């Protein structure tokens, strides 16, 4: 997938699609873009990456979730605290 300049970070559908890409770098950037929206609607999308196969994506999810409050955020962060990869916790 090619990133186009000046894309609208608030396009949740596009960012959700990027979370399903094969390339972990694309998924990681999508998590960053979701966090940059500062929209609470991004929380479930970011939380969906806490079980991503890539530790870099999971780490980015932890960083991104740290910018939000609420029960869904706390639940996702608790899952990340149980991660077995030292790069994530």
N, C-alpha and C positions, 0 to 999 in steps of 0.2 A: 504494500500500500504506500502511496506517495502522499506526503503531507503537502498541502497547498498553503502558500503564504496567506496570512491574514484570515485564516479560517475562523469562523464564529465558534468560540469555546463554549457557548451556551447551547449548542446543538447537541442535546443529550442523545438523540438517536444515532448520530454520526459517531459520537464518542463511545457509545455502547457497542457499536459495530467494531470499533477499533479494539475494544477489550477482548474480542473474539479472534483477533488476528494471530497468525502463527508466530510472528516475530515478537519476542518478549520486549524488545525495545519500543515497539509500537504500542504495546499494552501499557508499558511503564509511562510513556508520554501521555497516553490517554488518561491514566490516573492523575497525573499532574494537571492536565487540562481540566479535568473534572473538579479537582480541588480549587483551581484558579477561578472557577465560576462562583465560589463561595455560596452556592445555592444548596440548601438542605436537601433538595431533591437529588443531589449527586450522591448522597450517603449510601443508598442501597447499591448503586452501581460500583462505588469504590469498595464497599463491603463485599461485593461479589468476587473480588480479587484476592481475598485473604487465603484462599486455597489454591491460588495460581501455582502452576508448576515451577515458575521462575522465582527464586528468592529475591531477585532485584525488584520484581513487580510487587511481591508481598511487602518488602521493605518500603517501597514507595506508597503502598496502601497505608501502612502504619503512619508514615509521615503525613500523608494527606488527611487521614482520619483525625490526627491530632489537632487539626484546624476546626473541627466541628464538635458540637456537644450533643448529648441525648443518649437514650437507651440503646438505639441501634448502633451508634458509634461505640459505646462502651462494650457492647456485646462483641462487635467485630474486633476491637482491640484486645479483648480477653482471649479470643481465638488466636490472635497473632502472638500473644505472650506464651502460648503453648507451642509455638513453632520450634521444630527441632534443628533448624539451621541457625547457627550463631550469627550469620550476617543479617538476620531479620530481627532478632531480639536484643 
